[in-house]
């Protein structure tokens, strides 16, 4: 739970299930997250080995995030959480 137990981490991980995303696109998929919180969260996920960050040598800078194998191992959990949150009770 320490690895994914915050408000934003599961959302970022869930959006990366379909493949790598550029930083700006990923952030836009998560309404309400500030730049500071987005940066802090992706750094934490990278430090924990759940996502990888690739910087492309272009101007303006292009950064892409994607799940690592360890991050991909959370797919079943993330999809179940999404389904649980979508179910009507």
Secondary structure as UniProt FT lines:
FT   TURN            2..4
FT   TURN            7..8
FT   HELIX           9..15
FT   TURN            16..18
FT   STRAND          21..22
FT   HELIX           23..28
FT   TURN            31..32
FT   HELIX           35..47
FT   TURN            48..49
FT   STRAND          51..56
FT   STRAND          62..67
FT   HELIX           69..72
FT   TURN            73..74
FT   HELIX           75..86
//
